[in-house]
Amino acid sequence: MTNKIKDAIYTKRYVYNLHFHLIWCTKYRNKTFTNEKLSNEMKDILQRVADDNEIVIEKMEVMPDHVHMLISFPPRKSAVDVIKALKGRSA
């Protein structure tokens, strides 16, 4: 009988359940995402970056002056590289 970890992701080589809560602010906390169109554009950009980099966005909220994301990704990727990809392409 095997004991499986609830909500863990099982692959051929490893089992993981990594979640990162990312928050980043606009420069000088300017209220940049003031309407739904801008907010949706940012969500689309971040989703494309996530799709290109094996990142699962579990939750995302774009506020007028900051972004919240709860993400998961395979342990073979470094957190630094994932954050760099998300922030770099969304700037």
Secondary structure, 3 states (H helix, E strand, C coil): CCCCCCCCEECCCCEECCCEEEEEECHHHCCCCCCHHHHHHHHHHHHHHHHHCCCEEEEEEECCCEEEEEEECCCCCCHHHHHHHHHHHHC
